[in-house]
Amino acid sequence: MTEKCVLIIDDETDIREIIKISLQITKGWKVILASSGRQGLSLAQTHQPDVILLDVTMPGMSGLDTLSQLVQHPLTQTIPVILLTAKIQVSNPNFYIETGAKAVLTKPFDPSLLGDHVERVIR
């Protein structure tokens, strides 16, 4: 199996590091970190990761705004995006999927299972 490249876009340093360490240890994947939506858009275009883990709630450019731009850009529109959120839209459970995400992962999550979850989404 080839090494996967994962882009993590999250404004929380601790969350980025937990995800990075989890995916490196459990799967041996390459992990790229972005602390904002704008930085994430740039890195996604440059590195063409296999999957993006994107926080929904971020200052400045929100995760949903970032997702919208990822979906519209020809270089990034085919990259699967997994949204990370502490809040699920209860009134419409498919809300995030309808915006273009391939899956939603709620915080807190189990770091030991994260790699398996990501792997299922990108298969």
Stockholm file with secondary structure:
# STOCKHOLM 1.0

chainA/1-123         MTEKCVLIIDDETDIREIIKISLQITKGWKVILASSGRQGLSLAQTHQPDVILLDVTMPGMSGLDTLSQLVQHPLTQTIPVILLTAKIQVSNPNFYIETGAKAVLTKPFDPSLLGDHVERVIR
#=GR chainA/1-123 SS CCCCEEEEECSCHHHHHHHHHHHHHHHCCEEEEESSHHHHHHHHHHHCCSEEEEESCCSSSCHHHHHHHHHHSTTTTTSCEEEEESCCCSSCTTHHHHTTCSEEEESSCCHHHHHHHHHHHHC
#=GC SS_cons         CCCCEEEEECSCHHHHHHHHHHHHHHHCCEEEEESSHHHHHHHHHHHCCSEEEEESCCSSSCHHHHHHHHHHSTTTTTSCEEEEESCCCSSCTTHHHHTTCSEEEESSCCHHHHHHHHHHHHC
//
